């Protein structure tokens, strides 16, 4: 590869990574709503379930997201006693959060349909 082709490839890779980061942020919020919809979940259980689904997530990312989703009324929390120490905060998707997740699911399906047409 010549220098110009190499520069184009590197710039394209960097731009594609920026787009992917933006997509992952919204997708992660949607996934957290789905994970917490069935039953209340402890933060480490949320992380484990997302990682088991091959989604890259770390504690430094999940805590601010949980806080934002709770502030926006999409999640609520409850304290549950723990055998291993102090009570733990468990998160659950609110009725509003379930509705938002359902609408996002519809929008994802529409996007997939669009992609298939391209």
HELIX and SHEET records of a PDB file:
HELIX    1   1 UNK A    3  UNK A   38  1                                  36    
HELIX    2   2 UNK A   43  UNK A   52  1                                  10    
HELIX    3   3 UNK A   59  UNK A   71  1                                  13    
HELIX    4   4 UNK A   95  UNK A  117  1                                  23    
SHEET    1   A 3 UNK A  41  UNK A  42  0                                        
SHEET    2   A 3 UNK A  85  UNK A  93 -1                                        
SHEET    3   A 3 UNK A  75  UNK A  82 -1                                        
END                                                                             
